[in-house]
Amino acid sequence: MHSPLEIARNYIDVGIHKVNISAFKTFLLAFFAGIFIGFAGIASTTASCTVPTGSLSRLLGAIVFPAGMAMCLISGSELFTGNSLIIISVLEKKISLRKMLKNWFFAYIGNFMGAAFVALLVVYGHTPSLFSGALAQSIVNAGVARTDLSFSESLIRGILCNILVCIAVWMAFASKNVSGKLLTSFWPIFLFVLCGFEHCVADMYFGVAALLTSLEYGIPAGSLNWGSFLWGNLLPVSLGNVIGGALIVGLGYWAVYLHETPYAHSTIAAEQAEIDIAEEY
């Protein structure tokens, strides 16, 4: 198992690698990440849509959804929310802010296209017809529920969500084997879904799927339209995700493990440095 200090040091190199991938490859890897999260979205809705008890329904969805993060971590992809941790490499002055923002831009666009691609195939493959149309109603309800939130509620839920997502990524880096990565990343993702926090890439799928399902099946969508989805939901959630991932987890862990920390960049003295930090704090 890698220690937190080792994870912080290792992620410097991860950030350098990510920003030096070509824009096309970043987009393509992000497209796959959007697909993986989209699959998790439809699977979680399918698992929970016919369960009448609200808390049990949410629990089932939360158990299924981490499969999306598992695919992102193990298969190789660029997930916008997890890439918030690239801020560590920027703070260490190993890459420029411009390169990080370029990575974020292409990751975000790729994630949206991948999630929308899954939504399109799910709807026009008529998967929502399952359970006598109950799944179609649940898909629309999931989209409407997100646009019923105020800007501040969406922002705050986005912050809370990406704290957990970036902790899931951080914990996955602690393990040296696949089983460990799957086990450690499961719990934070499970928690954010269970608690109803907002993940912008998941919402890309849920919003598009709800809009398309509403049109295809003639189900009223209430407050949900392209404007309320993009500006009332996706914008504040995305901003919240950046705050939670980059400014809270990324900046916070950099300050603890790398900034003005003795031996932080020494492989030989790494374990002793971690002991010193623990004693100091």
C-alpha positions as CSV (number, residue, x, y, z in Angstrom):
1,M,0.0,0.0,0.0
2,H,1.2,3.5,-0.8
3,S,1.2,6.0,2.0
4,P,-0.6,9.4,1.6
5,L,2.7,11.1,1.1
6,E,3.7,8.7,-1.7
7,I,0.3,9.2,-3.3
8,A,0.9,13.0,-3.3
9,R,4.3,12.6,-4.8
10,N,3.1,10.1,-7.4
11,Y,0.2,12.3,-8.5
12,I,2.7,15.1,-9.5
13,D,3.9,12.8,-12.3
14,V,0.3,11.7,-13.1
15,G,-0.7,15.3,-13.6
16,I,2.3,15.9,-15.8
17,H,1.4,12.9,-17.9
18,K,-2.2,13.9,-18.2
19,V,-1.6,17.4,-19.5
20,N,1.0,16.2,-22.1
21,I,-1.5,13.8,-23.8
22,S,-2.7,15.2,-27.1
23,A,-6.0,17.0,-27.2
24,F,-7.5,14.3,-29.4
25,K,-6.4,11.5,-27.0
26,T,-7.6,13.4,-24.0
27,F,-11.0,13.9,-25.7
28,L,-11.2,10.2,-26.7
29,L,-10.3,9.0,-23.2
30,A,-12.8,11.4,-21.8
31,F,-15.4,10.2,-24.2
32,F,-14.9,6.7,-22.8
33,A,-15.2,8.0,-19.2
34,G,-18.5,9.6,-20.2
35,I,-19.7,6.3,-21.6
36,F,-18.7,4.5,-18.4
37,I,-20.5,7.0,-16.2
38,G,-23.5,6.8,-18.5
39,F,-23.7,3.1,-18.1
40,A,-23.5,3.5,-14.3
41,G,-26.4,6.0,-14.6
42,I,-28.8,3.8,-16.5
43,A,-27.8,0.8,-14.4
44,S,-28.5,2.6,-11.1
45,T,-31.8,3.9,-12.3
46,T,-32.8,0.4,-13.6
47,A,-31.9,-1.2,-10.3
48,S,-33.9,1.3,-8.2
49,C,-36.9,2.3,-10.3
50,T,-39.5,-0.3,-9.2
51,V,-38.6,-0.2,-5.4
52,P,-41.4,1.8,-3.7
53,T,-39.4,2.6,-0.5
54,G,-37.4,5.8,-1.2
55,S,-34.4,5.0,1.0
56,L,-34.1,1.4,-0.2
57,S,-34.4,2.6,-3.8
58,R,-31.5,5.1,-3.3
59,L,-29.5,2.4,-1.5
60,L,-29.7,0.1,-4.5
61,G,-28.7,2.8,-6.9
62,A,-25.8,3.7,-4.7
63,I,-24.6,0.1,-4.7
64,V,-24.6,-0.1,-8.5
65,F,-23.3,3.3,-9.5
66,P,-19.6,2.8,-8.4
67,A,-19.2,0.4,-11.3
68,G,-18.8,3.6,-13.4
69,M,-15.8,4.8,-11.4
70,A,-14.4,1.2,-11.4
71,M,-14.4,1.2,-15.2
72,C,-12.8,4.7,-15.3
73,L,-10.0,3.8,-13.0
74,I,-9.1,0.4,-14.4
75,S,-9.8,0.8,-18.1
76,G,-8.0,4.1,-18.4
77,S,-9.9,7.3,-19.1
78,E,-10.0,11.0,-18.5
79,L,-12.8,12.0,-16.0
80,F,-13.2,15.8,-15.5
81,T,-14.0,15.5,-11.9
82,G,-11.1,13.3,-11.0
83,N,-8.8,15.5,-13.0
84,S,-9.4,18.3,-10.5
85,L,-6.4,16.8,-8.7
86,I,-4.1,18.0,-11.5
87,I,-4.0,21.2,-9.4
88,I,-1.3,19.4,-7.3
89,S,1.1,19.5,-10.3
90,V,0.3,23.1,-10.9
91,L,1.0,24.0,-7.3
92,E,4.3,22.2,-7.5
93,K,5.1,24.3,-10.5
94,K,5.6,21.2,-12.7
95,I,3.0,22.3,-15.2
96,S,1.3,25.5,-16.2
97,L,-2.2,26.6,-15.3
98,R,-2.9,26.9,-19.0
99,K,-2.1,23.2,-19.6
100,M,-4.3,22.1,-16.7
101,L,-7.2,24.2,-18.1
102,K,-6.7,22.7,-21.5
103,N,-6.9,19.2,-20.1
104,W,-10.1,20.1,-18.2
105,F,-11.7,21.6,-21.3
106,F,-11.2,18.6,-23.5
107,A,-12.0,16.2,-20.7
108,Y,-15.3,18.1,-20.0
109,I,-16.3,18.1,-23.6
110,G,-15.4,14.4,-24.1
111,N,-17.3,13.4,-20.9
112,F,-20.4,15.3,-22.2
113,M,-20.2,13.6,-25.6
114,G,-19.7,10.2,-24.1
115,A,-22.5,10.5,-21.6
116,A,-24.9,11.9,-24.2
117,F,-23.9,9.1,-26.6
118,V,-25.0,6.5,-24.0
119,A,-28.2,8.5,-23.3
120,L,-29.0,8.5,-27.0
121,L,-28.5,4.8,-27.5
122,V,-30.4,3.9,-24.3
123,V,-33.5,6.0,-25.2
124,Y,-33.7,5.0,-28.9
125,G,-32.8,1.4,-28.1
126,H,-36.0,1.7,-26.0
127,T,-34.4,0.5,-22.8
128,P,-36.8,2.9,-20.9
129,S,-39.7,0.6,-21.9
130,L,-38.6,-1.9,-19.2
131,F,-41.1,-2.6,-16.4
132,S,-44.0,-1.4,-18.5
133,G,-42.6,2.1,-18.9
134,A,-41.8,2.6,-15.2
135,L,-38.1,3.0,-16.1
136,A,-39.0,5.8,-18.6
137,Q,-40.8,7.7,-15.8
138,S,-37.9,7.2,-13.4
139,I,-35.4,8.5,-16.0
140,V,-37.5,11.7,-16.5
141,N,-37.9,12.1,-12.8
142,A,-34.2,11.9,-12.3
143,G,-33.6,14.7,-14.7
144,V,-36.4,16.9,-13.3
145,A,-35.2,16.4,-9.7
146,R,-31.9,17.9,-10.7
147,T,-33.4,21.1,-12.3
148,D,-35.7,21.5,-9.3
149,L,-32.6,22.4,-7.2
150,S,-31.6,26.1,-6.7
151,F,-28.3,27.3,-8.0
152,S,-26.8,27.4,-4.5
153,E,-28.1,23.9,-3.7
154,S,-26.6,22.5,-6.9
155,L,-23.3,24.2,-6.2
156,I,-23.0,22.9,-2.6
157,R,-24.0,19.4,-3.6
158,G,-21.4,19.6,-6.3
159,I,-18.7,20.5,-3.8
160,L,-19.7,17.7,-1.5
161,C,-19.7,15.2,-4.4
162,N,-16.3,15.9,-5.7
163,I,-14.7,15.9,-2.3
164,L,-15.8,12.2,-2.2
165,V,-14.9,11.5,-5.9
166,C,-11.4,12.9,-5.5
167,I,-10.9,11.0,-2.2
168,A,-12.0,7.8,-4.2
169,V,-9.3,8.5,-6.7
170,W,-6.8,9.2,-4.0
171,M,-7.6,6.0,-2.1
172,A,-7.4,4.0,-5.3
173,F,-3.8,5.3,-5.7
174,A,-3.0,3.8,-2.3
175,S,-3.5,0.3,-3.6
176,K,-1.0,-1.6,-5.8
177,N,-3.5,-4.1,-7.1
178,V,-6.8,-4.1,-9.0
179,S,-8.9,-5.6,-6.2
180,G,-7.6,-3.0,-3.8
181,K,-8.4,-0.1,-6.2
182,L,-11.9,-1.4,-6.7
183,L,-12.6,-1.9,-3.0
184,T,-11.2,1.5,-1.8
185,S,-12.9,3.5,-4.6
186,F,-16.3,1.9,-4.0
187,W,-17.1,3.6,-0.7
188,P,-16.8,7.3,-1.4
189,I,-18.8,6.9,-4.7
190,F,-21.4,4.9,-2.8
191,L,-21.7,7.7,-0.3
192,F,-22.1,10.5,-2.7
193,V,-24.9,8.7,-4.6
194,L,-26.6,7.6,-1.4
195,C,-26.6,11.2,-0.1
196,G,-27.9,12.8,-3.3
197,F,-24.8,14.8,-4.1
198,E,-24.3,16.1,-7.7
199,H,-21.6,14.9,-10.1
200,C,-21.5,16.9,-13.4
201,V,-20.6,13.9,-15.6
202,A,-23.4,11.8,-14.2
203,D,-25.7,14.8,-14.6
204,M,-24.7,15.0,-18.2
205,Y,-26.1,11.6,-18.7
206,F,-29.2,12.0,-16.5
207,G,-30.1,15.4,-18.1
208,V,-29.8,14.3,-21.7
209,A,-31.5,10.9,-21.0
210,A,-34.4,12.7,-19.3
211,L,-34.9,15.2,-22.1
212,L,-34.8,12.5,-24.8
213,T,-37.0,10.1,-22.9
214,S,-39.5,12.9,-22.3
215,L,-39.7,13.5,-26.1
216,E,-39.7,9.9,-27.1
217,Y,-42.3,8.7,-24.6
218,G,-44.4,11.8,-24.3
219,I,-43.8,12.2,-20.6
220,P,-44.1,15.7,-19.1
221,A,-40.8,17.0,-17.9
222,G,-42.0,19.9,-15.7
223,S,-39.1,22.4,-15.1
224,L,-36.7,20.4,-17.3
225,N,-35.6,21.8,-20.6
226,W,-32.2,22.4,-22.3
227,G,-31.8,25.8,-20.6
228,S,-32.6,24.7,-17.1
229,F,-30.4,21.6,-17.6
230,L,-27.3,23.4,-18.9
231,W,-27.5,26.6,-16.8
232,G,-29.6,25.7,-13.8
233,N,-28.0,22.3,-13.2
234,L,-24.8,21.6,-15.1
235,L,-23.1,25.0,-14.6
236,P,-23.4,25.2,-10.8
237,V,-22.7,21.5,-10.3
238,S,-19.5,21.8,-12.4
239,L,-18.3,24.8,-10.5
240,G,-19.0,23.0,-7.2
241,N,-17.1,19.9,-8.5
242,V,-14.1,22.1,-9.2
243,I,-14.2,23.7,-5.8
244,G,-14.6,20.4,-4.0
245,G,-12.0,18.6,-6.0
246,A,-9.3,21.2,-6.8
247,L,-9.6,23.8,-4.0
248,I,-10.5,21.5,-1.1
249,V,-9.0,18.0,-1.8
250,G,-6.2,19.0,-4.2
251,L,-5.1,22.2,-2.5
252,G,-5.6,20.7,1.0
253,Y,-3.6,17.6,0.4
254,W,-0.9,19.5,-1.4
255,A,-0.6,21.9,1.6
256,V,-0.3,19.0,4.1
257,Y,2.0,16.6,2.2
258,L,4.0,18.7,-0.2
259,H,4.1,22.4,0.6
260,E,7.2,23.2,2.8
261,T,7.3,19.7,4.0
262,P,10.7,18.3,4.8
263,Y,11.8,15.4,2.6
264,A,8.5,15.5,0.7
265,H,10.4,15.0,-2.6
266,S,12.9,12.5,-1.3
267,T,12.2,8.8,-2.0
268,I,14.6,7.7,0.6
269,A,13.2,9.7,3.4
270,A,9.6,9.5,2.5
271,E,8.3,7.3,5.3
272,Q,10.2,9.3,7.9
273,A,8.7,12.4,6.5
274,E,5.2,11.0,6.9
275,I,5.9,10.2,10.5
276,D,7.1,13.7,11.1
277,I,4.0,15.1,9.5
278,A,1.7,12.9,11.6
279,E,3.5,14.1,14.8
280,E,3.3,17.7,13.7
281,Y,-0.4,17.7,13.0
